[in-house]
C-alpha cells in the first residue's frame, strides 16, 4: 500500500461528533504507525550514490513518508488530508493535529 514495508498501521483513532453522517462530522483522524516486525530479506542490488543532492536525515525521510501516507489515506477514505495526522513509530506526531 505504501512505498516500503518498514512501517505498518498500528492504531487509528477518530474524533467526531455524536453522529457521523458525513466527512464534516469527523474532526480528526490519528493514524499510529509502528515498525513492521516482518523484515524481508532483499537481494543486494548495485547502488548509485548521487552527491548532487543533500543528505536527508531519518527525521526528514519519516516526515516525507508520513505525508505520503496521509495523502494516500485521504484518497482512500475520501476525506480532507487536513483532518489526518500520522504518528510514526507510535509517538512522533507528523501532520495536522
Secondary structure by P-SEA (a helix, b strand, c coil): ccccccccccbbbbbbcccccccccccbbbbbbccccbbbbbcccbbbbbcccccccaaaaaaaaaaaaaaaaaaaaccccccbbbbcccccccccc
